[in-house]
Amino acid sequence: MFDIGRTLMVMGAILFVVGVIVTFLAKVPGIGKLPGDILIERKNFTFYFPIATSILISLVLSLFLWFFNRR
């Protein structure tokens, strides 16, 4: 039972950190509004798919992890 509690606390901490990062990234100009991001706005419907932003974040995270993982 102790392992479940520890796992839930770690998952909560990870969610908290991700929430803080998302909050601060929303204030960075240009993130989320790159050319290639799909935005469809209709009368009662909005669809947003940040494909270019996702690719950029993926590249940055991949380079970051590669840099710290190499030995």
N, C-alpha and C positions, 0 to 999 in steps of 0.2 A: 504494500500500500504506500510505502514511503517513496518508491520510485515513481508512482503515478503523480504524487504531489510535486515532486521535483520537476518532472516533465512538464506539468501544467505551469509551474512558475517560470521555467525557461521559455516555454512557448509564449507566455504573457509578456515576458521581457522583450522577446524578439518582436512581437506585435507592437509593443510600445515604441521601440526604436524605429521600426518601419513607419509607424504613424508620424513620429517626429520628423523623419527624413522627408516623407511625402508632404508634410505641412510646409517645410522650408523650401522644397523644390517647387512648390506652387508659386512661390514669390520670386523665383529666378526668371528674369525676362527671357523669352524665347523657348523655354522648356515647355513642351506640350503644344506649341504652335509652330512646329517646323514644317517646311514644305514636304509633302508626302503624308502628313497626318490627314486622316479622312474625317470630315465633318459634314453631316447631312442634317439640315434643319428644315423641318416642316411646321405646319400649323400647331399641332399638339404633340410633336415628336422630335427628339434630338438624338442623333446617333453620332458618337465620337469614337474613333479608333486611332490611337496615336502610334501608327506603325513606324514612322521615322524616328520618333522619340524612343520607342521600345528598342529599335536597332541600335541607336546611339548609346543608350544606357547599357545594353547588353555588351557592346564593344568596350565601353569603359570598365565595366565590372570584369570582363574577361581579361583585359590587360592588367587590371589591378590584382586579380587573383593569380594570374600567370607570374607576375613580378614577385609576389610574396611566396609563391609555392615552389619556385625553382631553387635548386640547391647546387 
